[in-house]
Amino acid sequence: MTTHEIYDPASDSWSEGPPLPTGRSGVATVERQGRIYVFGGETFTAPARTFDEAEAFDPATGEWEQLPPVPTARHGLGAAVIDDVIHVVSGGPNPGYSYSTANERLVFGSQRSVD
């Protein structure tokens, strides 16, 4: 899925944003410093697989940026910002029902993924 919808609470309306660069479901999303980050995901379209993609959307420019991949491809994961560092946790390494104990940090400035 590449759908990107934007809600404006001031007008109580939805609009369509630029599509995600990589179509998939089961992603984690988080906001950091005004940008929306999207990690991981899965697809059941042949060949079914999980993703290590990391992308960021900047509402000010309306553009997506491809980031370095997360170390472990997975879906159904969670993401949170703690002390300006994005933590990507858990999720499944295989499409469908699977789970993982992975816990990784994405450190910005260096533009690299760190375990």
C-alpha positions in Angstrom: 0.0 0.0 0.0 1.4 3.4 -0.9 -1.5 5.5 0.3 -0.6 8.6 2.2 -3.5 10.6 3.7 -3.3 13.9 5.6 -5.8 15.1 8.1 -6.2 18.8 8.8 -8.0 19.3 12.1 -8.6 23.0 11.4 -10.9 22.2 8.5 -11.8 18.7 9.7 -10.9 17.3 6.3 -8.6 14.7 4.6 -6.4 15.2 1.6 -4.2 12.8 -0.4 -0.4 13.2 0.1 2.5 12.0 -2.1 2.5 8.2 -2.1 5.0 6.3 0.0 8.1 5.3 -2.1 7.8 1.7 -1.1 4.4 0.1 -1.0 3.8 -2.2 2.0 1.7 -2.8 5.1 2.5 -3.5 8.7 4.9 -0.5 9.1 5.9 1.5 12.1 5.6 5.3 12.0 6.8 8.0 14.3 7.2 11.8 14.3 10.6 13.4 15.0 11.4 17.1 14.6 8.5 17.7 12.3 9.1 14.8 9.9 7.2 11.5 9.7 9.3 8.3 9.6 8.2 5.0 8.3 10.0 1.7 9.0 9.8 -2.0 7.9 6.6 -3.6 6.7 5.5 -6.6 4.7 3.9 -7.6 1.5 2.0 -10.8 0.5 2.3 -10.0 -3.2 4.7 -12.6 -4.7 7.3 -12.9 -3.5 5.9 -12.4 0.0 8.6 -10.7 2.2 9.4 -8.3 5.0 11.1 -4.9 4.4 14.1 -3.2 6.0 13.1 0.1 4.3 13.3 3.4 6.2 11.7 6.6 4.7 11.0 10.1 6.0 8.3 12.5 4.9 8.8 16.3 5.3 5.4 18.1 5.3 7.2 21.4 4.7 8.5 20.2 1.3 5.9 17.5 0.6 8.8 15.1 -0.3 9.8 11.6 0.8 13.5 10.8 1.6 15.0 7.3 1.4 17.0 6.6 4.6 19.5 3.9 5.3 17.8 0.5 5.9 17.0 -0.7 9.4 19.3 -3.6 10.4 16.5 -6.2 10.6 13.7 -6.5 8.1 10.4 -7.0 9.8 6.7 -6.1 10.0 4.3 -5.2 12.8 7.0 -3.4 14.7 6.8 -0.4 16.9 8.7 2.9 17.0 9.2 5.6 19.6 11.4 8.7 20.0 13.5 8.9 23.2 16.0 11.7 23.7 15.8 12.5 20.0 16.7 8.9 19.0 14.2 6.7 17.2 13.9 3.2 18.7 12.4 0.5 16.4 11.3 -2.6 18.4 9.9 -6.0 18.1 7.9 -7.1 14.9 8.0 -10.3 12.9 10.9 -11.3 10.5 8.6 -13.3 8.2 5.3 -12.3 6.5 2.2 -13.3 8.5 2.4 -14.4 12.1 6.0 -14.2 13.4 7.7 -12.3 16.1 11.1 -10.9 17.1 12.9 -9.5 20.1 14.9 -7.1 18.0 15.5 -3.6 19.5 17.3 -1.2 17.3 18.0 2.6 17.3 18.3 4.8 14.3 20.7 7.6 15.1 20.3 10.7 12.9 23.0 13.1 11.9 25.2 10.2 11.1 22.5 8.7 8.8 23.3 5.2 9.9 21.5 2.5 11.7 22.9 1.3 15.0 22.1 -1.9 17.1 
